Amino acid sequence: MAEKYARPRFWAPLLLGMVVATSAATALPLTPFRYEAQAQRHCPGDTVVWIDFRNEIYYLKRQRHYGQGSTGSFVCQKEARAGGFRRSVLGVR
């Protein structure tokens, strides 16, 4: 009689599959700005950087490519790092 009221065990693999699917890493959204002042107002306590979407790197203000290029935007440094962009070590003045 114990078998008649036993819980089915088929739900355990489904539950594990759902946990694995929901634990996948997702990139945080960036808030790109056309002008540096707009980005600074968005994140007053953070450094504004210029990101290059094509190369997936960001430049600091003292670097040569800061604010240059048509494939970039101004964003907060914390957002750029969280979005997977890496810092450029080239072009430091």
C-alpha positions, 0 to 999 in steps of 0.5 A: 500500500505504500507504493500506491501513495508514493510520490513520483520521482520524475520531477527531480530532473526537471527541477534541476534543469530549471535551476541550471537554465536560470543560473546562466550568466547575463550581461548587464545593460549599458547606458550609452551617452553621446556626450560626456556631461550626460554620462557624468550626470548619470553616474556622478560617483563613477568615472566616465569612459569611452567604450569602443563597441567594435573592439570591446575595450574602454578608454580613460580620459587621459588616453589618446582614443578617448572620445574618438571613433564612430563606434563608441559611446560614453558610459560609466566605468562600472557599467563597462566592466560589468558589461564585459569590456576591458581597459585599453592599456595603449595610448596613455598620455 
